[in-house]
Amino acid sequence: MSIPNTIRTAQSRVGDARAAVREFYAGVCQPGMALVVFFCSSDYDLDALADEMTKLFQGVTVVGCTAAGEIGPVGYHDLGLTGASFPAASCTAVSGRIGDLQHFQIGEGAAFVQPLLQQLEAAAPAVGPENCFSFLLIDGLSRREEPVARALQDALGAITLFGGSAGDNLKLTRTWVFHNGAFHSDSAVLLLVSTRLPFKIFKTQHFVSEEERLVVTEADANQRIVREINGLPAAEEYARVVGVAVGDLNPMRFAASPVVVTIDGTDYVRSIQRANPDGSLTFFCAIDEGLVLRVVRGVDLLGNLERTFGTIRAEIGPFQLVLACDCILRNLEMTQSGAKDAVAELLRKNHVVGFSTYGEQYHGVHVNQTLTGIALGYPREGHAP
């Protein structure tokens, strides 16, 4: 039995778009919904899915995106629909869309954010970092995450931005975000939420770096392509460092051995998307000549998540929901290592809803092979059922 005025979650594995939305609606529908967030497979008929969403959730702020896999009450799934509804009793939400990302300029961030903040403040006075968070969903093939995330975070000030890059089940063809009743490509959606619930925005990764340096000596920054590392063909040099043949480079290998760049003493993952026929490497994140990279290896992904959730729970209490953006390369790594079922069970126990991404954003920085998210608890005067 559902508890009144709580966040509700649902997940559908139905292949028909309209039927999946109806099943999702039945699971999350509640009186006084302020917000619905969803993630879905790009294999759906997206026009039909959008139409059904619009019909069923009239008058509700609805945002979402296509995914490289969904996470919900039934765990990991690759071809479904998942999400959550938030009651007006505990949150107020506003959203906006940035189109034409290819021509987005950093200076446009403030002009986009300020009207949204004013709109939120009109409905929920005293908006600030202690009671407000911002959630970004962005076209995962736009290659524009870095300037957009940085510009929005600068405009938001102390309100922390987190988010994820939309996916398309590793087809790497086209990805979509949902706003105002329709799916859009080359776009980003920013959600601002004021809430009286305790919450914690976080990121976590599970890597330790090796010592050998990989210096990017030739790159096409606009296309995120590295042509040379240490003066040698990039794929050849990377393969040497990780101890495999160039012909054996594949998504599983990249998931197991990503690289990091160190900024102000913190490692940020720069994951490889693919090896190209000309011997270059295409990355999921910004890359440029002169960057010093190090290969990293994963250490106990499951234990890292358990510790992360335990630390946050000690701070905010039992979780109503963890809204998570989890890199698709983590998914591939778990599949390869055999840890996926155990991780899925941990996510279910901690009420995680989210999606497998083509990149993650945290505090204005675009990263890879990371889980970014927000954990939301129960009202301070209330308690978990």
Buried (B, 14 or more C-beta within 10 A) or exposed (E): EEEEBBBBBBBBBBEBBBBBBBBBBEBBBBEEBBBBBBBBBBBBEBEBBBBBBBEBBEEBBBBBBBBBBBBBBBBBBBBBBBBBBBBBBBBBBBBBBBEEBEEBEBEBBBEBBEEBBEBBBEEBEEBEEEBBBBBBBBBBBBBBBBBBBBBBBBBBEEBBBBBBBBBBBBEBEBBBBBBBEBBBBBBBBBBBBBBBBBBBBBBBBBBEBBEEEBBBBBBBBEEBBBBBBBEBBBBBBBBBBBEBEBEEBEBBBBBBBBBBBEEEEEBBBBBBBBBBEEBBBBBBBBBEBEBEBBBBEBEEBBEBBBEBBEEBBEEBBEBBBBBBBBBBBBBBBBEBBEBBEBBBEBBBEBBBBBBBBBBBBBBBBBBBBBBBBBBBBBBEEBEEE
